[in-house]
Amino acid sequence: MKNILSELRPAIVSTLVIAVVCCGFYPLAVTGIAKLAFAHQANGSLIVDKHGVIIGSALLGQNFSGEGYFHPRPSAAGTSGYDPTSSGGSNFGPTSQKLADSIKERVAAYRTSNGLTAARQVPADAVTASGSGLDPHISPANAALQVARVAKARALPPEKVQALIASNTDKAAFGVLGVDGVNVLKLNLALDALP
């Protein structure tokens, strides 16, 4: 019995020391460094209005449906979409008839709302949900097809709206990692900020 306790004691002490270091000191150090070096990102990339009210995060999509706003890609997160507590895709496979039917309906609705002909190609991100259902970006091609509708609804020249798209496009990292994406929340806030 004494032999077992002498073997057990170092194992328990080692486990406790490793737990304190790995579950206490290390996370505190990483969090502290992140808060100092990347404060905005470490706090969730929150977007705050001029009154100090949090509007959202640059990392999470929101639903916009008005004619004068750019619309995000569809969301399968939650029953009405963009629910951060229900993040996830639809999990429909490429051979799913339900997926094919919903894409067909979304293509028709997208063409109608943006005044596109039946021959006009619709970007995939305009009719399919992201894996998380919370993607804040749309493709530049998707944004470009919405310019005419937004410009008309806001009585703005299309060139001004296109300039806002360009200034709210996040470029691929190092020019090669990922793809360019237009942050819909930032773009719509920039539209609202116009005089």
C-alpha positions in Angstrom: 0.0 0.0 0.0 2.8 2.4 0.9 4.5 1.6 -2.5 1.2 2.5 -4.4 0.9 5.8 -2.5 4.5 6.8 -3.3 3.8 6.2 -7.0 0.4 7.9 -6.9 1.5 11.1 -5.2 3.9 12.3 -8.0 1.2 11.5 -10.6 -1.4 13.6 -8.8 1.0 16.5 -8.2 2.1 16.5 -11.9 -1.5 16.5 -13.0 -2.4 19.4 -10.8 0.7 21.4 -11.9 -0.1 20.8 -15.6 -3.8 21.7 -15.1 -2.8 25.0 -13.4 -0.3 25.8 -16.1 -2.4 24.7 -19.1 -5.9 25.7 -17.8 -4.9 28.8 -15.9 -1.7 30.6 -16.7 -1.5 29.8 -20.4 -5.0 30.9 -21.3 -4.6 34.1 -19.2 -1.3 34.9 -20.9 -2.8 34.3 -24.4 -5.9 36.4 -23.6 -3.8 39.2 -22.1 -1.5 39.3 -25.1 -4.5 39.3 -27.5 -6.2 42.1 -25.6 -3.1 44.2 -25.7 -2.0 43.5 -29.3 -5.4 42.9 -31.0 -8.0 44.6 -28.7 -10.7 45.1 -31.4 -10.5 41.5 -32.6 -10.1 40.0 -29.1 -13.3 41.7 -28.1 -15.3 40.2 -31.1 -14.8 42.9 -33.8 -17.8 44.7 -32.5 -19.3 47.6 -34.5 -20.6 50.5 -32.3 -22.8 53.4 -33.4 -22.2 57.0 -32.6 -24.2 56.6 -29.3 -22.1 53.7 -28.1 -24.7 51.0 -28.9 -23.4 47.8 -30.3 -24.9 47.2 -33.7 -23.2 43.9 -34.4 -20.0 42.2 -35.2 -17.9 42.5 -38.4 -17.6 38.7 -38.1 -21.3 37.7 -38.0 -23.9 38.2 -40.7 -27.2 39.9 -40.2 -30.3 39.8 -42.3 -31.2 42.9 -44.4 -34.3 42.8 -46.6 -35.1 46.4 -47.6 -34.8 47.6 -51.2 -32.2 50.2 -50.1 -29.9 47.7 -48.5 -27.5 45.0 -49.8 -28.9 41.6 -49.0 -26.6 38.9 -47.4 -26.4 35.3 -48.5 -29.1 33.0 -47.3 -28.7 31.6 -43.8 -29.7 28.2 -42.4 -28.8 29.2 -38.8 -32.0 29.0 -36.8 -35.6 29.1 -38.0 -35.4 32.6 -39.4 -31.7 32.7 -40.2 -28.7 34.5 -38.7 -29.3 33.1 -35.2 -25.8 32.9 -33.6 -27.0 30.4 -31.0 -28.0 28.0 -33.9 -25.0 28.3 -36.1 -24.9 25.6 -38.8 -25.7 24.7 -42.4 -28.7 23.0 -43.8 -26.7 19.7 -44.1 -28.5 19.0 -47.4 -26.3 17.1 -49.8 -25.7 17.9 -53.4 -28.3 15.4 -54.6 -31.0 16.6 -52.2 -34.2 17.5 -54.0 -35.1 19.9 -51.2 -31.8 21.8 -51.7 -32.4 21.9 -55.5 -35.9 23.3 -55.0 -34.9 25.9 -52.5 -32.0 27.1 -54.8 -34.4 27.3 -57.7 -36.8 29.4 -55.7 -33.9 31.6 -54.4 -32.6 32.2 -57.9 -36.0 33.3 -59.1 -36.5 35.6 -56.1 -33.0 37.1 -56.6 -33.5 37.8 -60.3 -36.9 39.4 -59.5 -35.7 41.6 -56.7 -32.6 42.8 -58.7 -34.3 43.1 -62.1 -32.3 40.5 -63.8 -33.2 38.6 -66.9 -33.7 34.8 -66.9 -30.4 34.4 -68.8 -28.3 36.3 -66.2 -26.1 34.1 -64.1 -26.7 34.3 -60.4 -23.6 34.0 -58.1 -23.7 30.8 -55.9 -23.4 32.8 -52.7 -26.6 34.6 -53.5 -28.6 31.4 -53.3 -26.7 29.1 -51.0 -26.1 29.3 -47.3 -22.6 29.2 -45.8 -21.5 26.3 -43.6 -22.0 28.4 -40.4 -25.1 30.3 -41.6 -23.5 33.4 -40.2 -21.1 34.5 -43.0 -20.9 38.3 -43.0 -19.6 38.5 -46.6 -21.0 38.3 -50.1 -18.9 38.0 -53.2 -18.1 41.2 -55.2 -20.1 39.7 -58.1 -23.2 39.3 -55.8 -22.8 42.9 -54.6 -22.4 44.2 -58.2 -25.7 42.7 -59.2 -27.5 44.5 -56.3 -26.1 48.0 -57.2 -28.9 49.0 -59.5 -31.6 48.1 -57.0 -29.9 49.9 -54.0 -28.9 52.9 -56.1 -32.5 53.3 -57.3 -34.0 52.9 -53.9 -31.7 55.5 -52.4 -31.7 57.9 -55.4 -27.9 57.6 -55.6 -25.6 57.4 -58.7 -24.5 53.8 -59.2 -20.9 54.9 -59.3 -21.2 56.1 -55.7 -22.6 52.8 -54.6 -19.9 50.9 -56.4 -17.3 53.0 -54.7 -18.8 52.0 -51.3 -18.6 48.3 -52.4 -14.9 48.8 -53.2 -14.1 50.4 -49.8 -15.9 47.7 -47.9 -14.4 44.7 -49.7 -12.0 42.6 -47.6 -9.2 41.4 -49.9 -7.8 37.8 -49.8 -5.0 37.5 -47.3 -1.7 38.2 -49.0 -3.6 38.3 -52.2 -3.8 34.5 -52.4 -5.4 33.1 -49.3 -9.1 33.0 -49.5 -11.3 35.2 -51.8 -12.3 38.8 -51.8 -15.6 39.4 -49.9 -17.9 42.4 -49.3 -18.9 42.8 -45.6 -22.6 43.4 -45.9 -23.1 45.0 -42.4 -20.2 47.5 -43.0 -21.5 48.3 -46.5 -25.0 48.9 -45.3 -23.8 51.1 -42.4 -21.7 53.1 -44.9 -24.8 53.6 -47.0 -26.8 54.8 -44.0 -23.9 57.2 -43.2 -24.2 59.0 -46.5 -25.6 62.5 -46.3 
